Amino acid sequence: MRLVVSSLLIGHGFKTSGIVLVALGVAATVFGLLPGAKFFTHYPTLHGIVKKPIPSWSGRLWFAAGGALLMYWGLSH
């Protein structure tokens, strides 16, 4: 049942405004490009989950790419 509900929300039943997607993309890009931002990822180990930093350029690249994708979706729909 949970799969059906989530597929309905993600599929054609869930529509959002293009303005919202563009604004969310701009916010994600600005957040990723802020100076002094530190990005972390969680690695599973034998002693539990460890939070390790990743290079700043990689985190900035992911946020900029995600923001650009959201802006593209907002402008193309």
Secondary structure, 3 states (H helix, E strand, C coil): CHHHHHHHHHCCCCCCCHHHHHHHHHHHHHHHCCCCCCEEEEEEECCEEEEEEECHHHHHHHHHHHHHHHHHHHHHC
